[in-house]
Amino acid sequence: MTSAQVGDTGLILLVPEVEPAIGRWREQYDSVAPLGVPAHVTVLYPWVPAERLTEADCDGVAEIAGATDPIELTFAAIGRFPDVLWLNPQPSGPILALIAAVTARWPDYPPYGGQYGDEPVPHLTVADTDPDQLGAVVADVEQALPISSTAGELSLVVRRADGWSFDRTFPFRN
């Protein structure tokens, strides 16, 4: 979400359980944390721009979320992309199924604009800077793992002029 424009939207799974272990590192090294985005796993970004978002779109997300069971996740390992240090949510299958459901409903909005292929790697960003420079972060975070979490809803976030804000949530099936 680093190159986001005002009006961009995204659908995310909040993971507050990891904040004690990574919150201070995210504030320092994750470009979206200071803009109001808590620890999360992205399901779909970018999504329908805010000015074009309709109630029918939100109803579609509510329908998908309502057909989704809560997702039990464990974060037990750190991963690396070229410029991202991240936590690996397992199992990834339920997240990938959710990503597939929303991208099937909105095919004009592939995950990350299609930059990373058809099947993105579910992840929770700790730092979006060169991971090779973050040895102390890795050592500290690894000591806190594993961390368990239950995702029970999708959250719609919107980029405003002063940062990201939460628009609404879509509960999963109980």
N, C-alpha and C positions, 0 to 999 in steps of 0.2 A: 504493500500500500504506500510505498515511499513516493511514487510519482503521481499520487492522486490529485485530482482536480476538484474544485468546489462542485458539489452536486453528484459526485461519484457515490455509489452505494456498494455494499457487500453484505453477504450472509455469513455469519460466523458462529462457532461453538465456543462459548465462554468456558474458561478453565481456571476458576479462581483458586483452586487448591494448589496450583503451582506458584502463585504469587510470592509466598514466603521464601521459596527457594530461589526465584529468579527475578523478582520485582526490582530489586536495586540494580541488577545488571541490565534489565530491559530499559529502565529509566536512563541509564548511561549509554547503552549501545543499540537500542532498537528505536528507529526513527519514528515509529507510530506511537510508542508508549507515552511520550510527553504530549502527544496530541489527543490523549483521552481514550486510547484503545487498550483495554486490559489484555491479559494473557488469553490467547484464543487459538483455535484451529480454523483456518479459512475454509469455507465450503464453496463459496462462489464470489469472486471479485475479478474484474468489475461486473456489476450487475446492472439492471435497468437504471439509467440516470434518474436522479430524484425528480426532475421536472417532467419526466415521462412515466414515472411510476404510477400505476393505477391501483384501485381497490381490487380489480380482477387479478393483478399480479400478486398482491398480498394475499388474496384468497387462495391463489394457487400454491403459495408457499405454506399457508396454513393447512391446506389439504395434504401436502407432502409431509409436513411435520407431524400432522395428526395421524398419519399412517406409519410413523417411525417410532420404534421402541427406544426408550432411553439408552444411551450408548455408554457402556462401562469401559473406561479407558485406563491404561497404565502407561506411564511415562518412565521407562527404565533405561533409556539409552539416549545419547547425544548423537546428532547427525550433523553433517556439514555439506553445504553447497559452496560454490566458489566464494561468495561473500555473505554467507548466512550460517550462523550457528543455531541449531534447533533441537528441540526435544521430539522424540519419535513416539507418536501415539499408537498404542497397540491394543486391540487389533485394529488394523487400518480398514478392514473390509467394510464395516458399517459406515465409516466416513466416506469411503469410495462409493458405496451404494447411494448415499445421500447426495454426493456430488453428481453422480450419474442421473439421479432423479431430477435434480434442479436443472442440469444442463440439457436433459431431454425436453424439459418443459420450456426452456429458454435457449434454444440452440444458437441464437445470435450472440450469446454471451458465454463463450467458453471460458473455463478457469484461466485466470491470469491473461486474458485476451488471446489465448492460444499459444503463448510464448513457450510453454513447456510440454507441448504435445497433448494427446487426448486424455491421458491419465496422470494428473499431477500427484506428487508425493505429499500426502497429508503430513503436516508438521506444525510445531508451535515455535515461532521465532523467539530466540533469546537475544540475538544480536544480528544486525544486518551490516556488519563491517567485516573486515578480513578475519576469519576465524583463527588463522595462524597467529594472530596477535593477542589471542584471548586465553592463554594457558591458565592464568589464575581463575578466570571465569569457569572454564571447563572443570578444573579441579574442585572448585567450590560447589558447582551444581551437581557434579557426579556424586558427591557425598550425600546429597539430599535425595537421591533417587533410590528406589522407585517411588513415584507419586501416583496415587489412584484418584480418579475423578469420574463423575457421572454427568454426562451432558444430557440435559432434559428438555432443551429447547434450542431453536435457532434464533439468533438476534440479527436484526436489520440495523446496520450502521450507515450513517450518511456523513459525507465530508462537507463540513461547513467552513466558512471563512476562518474561524478561530480554532478549528480542530474537528475531530470526529465526534458524533453524538449518536446516541441510541434512539432509534425511531420507534421500534416495537419489537416484541418477541412473539415467537410462534411455538407453543408448547408441543412436545412430543406426546405420543399416546401414553396413557398411564397403565 
